Amino acid sequence: KLQPGDTLYIGPGIYRGLSLGNLCGSVDAPITVVCDSNTVFTTRDPQPNDFPNIAHVRFENFRYVDYNGTCLRITGQSHDLLFKNFSITNASGYCFHIYDPAKVFDGTRESAFYNFKWENVVVDGKVNGAAISSSDWQPVSNLKSVLLDFEIYRCTFRHFDNTKLAFPVIGLDKCFNLQVHECSFSDIGMAESPIGHN
């Protein structure tokens, strides 16, 4: 079992997906999950890719190519996460989906997803789903999967084809204190907007 300060190295190779859960680093000693420069995730068949209950974890140097399905589905008691130096090319479905129908906001920080950061993430070529999303198409009033303190920094989003179904590039519903800065959006086709934020 990984402990605070540990590093999980994903060696070179071609993978269909990855699921990790119940990882808990600390403020001073986060857990790091890092991929080799020759690691590639690719699949035609959607994979589970579930990440429940992860806290104080850094994900670095992930590369997805021709990926059909959600790259990371984040649920449970998850907070203080960093996604850095990701390259996602020609993806279908959500790249990052943060949603748990059992997670209902009760006014406490612990009942929300909080302190997520994306840094230097490039999504180049995308259909059928937002790149970063918490969408559940439910009213804001149900308070499911509330998000607090999310940051998207120096990321690039380009070549989105939304001719069949309009969706935002970033679709974070029920998100409070969302910061998007020094990012680039280009050729997003028929997307309803670059950022969908309720």
Secondary structure as GFF3:
##gff-version 3
##sequence-region A 1 198
A	DSSP	beta_strand	7	10	.	.	.	ID=ss1
A	DSSP	beta_strand	13	15	.	.	.	ID=ss2
A	DSSP	beta_strand	23	24	.	.	.	ID=ss3
A	DSSP	beta_strand	31	35	.	.	.	ID=ss4
A	DSSP	beta_strand	39	43	.	.	.	ID=ss5
A	DSSP	beta_strand	50	52	.	.	.	ID=ss6
A	DSSP	beta_strand	54	60	.	.	.	ID=ss7
A	DSSP	beta_strand	63	68	.	.	.	ID=ss8
A	DSSP	beta_strand	72	75	.	.	.	ID=ss9
A	DSSP	beta_strand	79	92	.	.	.	ID=ss10
A	DSSP	beta_strand	96	98	.	.	.	ID=ss11
A	DSSP	three_ten_helix	109	111	.	.	.	ID=ss12
A	DSSP	beta_strand	113	127	.	.	.	ID=ss13
A	DSSP	beta_strand	132	133	.	.	.	ID=ss14
A	DSSP	three_ten_helix	140	142	.	.	.	ID=ss15
A	DSSP	beta_strand	147	153	.	.	.	ID=ss16
A	DSSP	beta_strand	156	161	.	.	.	ID=ss17
A	DSSP	beta_strand	170	172	.	.	.	ID=ss18
A	DSSP	beta_strand	175	181	.	.	.	ID=ss19
A	DSSP	beta_strand	184	186	.	.	.	ID=ss20
A	DSSP	beta_strand	195	197	.	.	.	ID=ss21
###
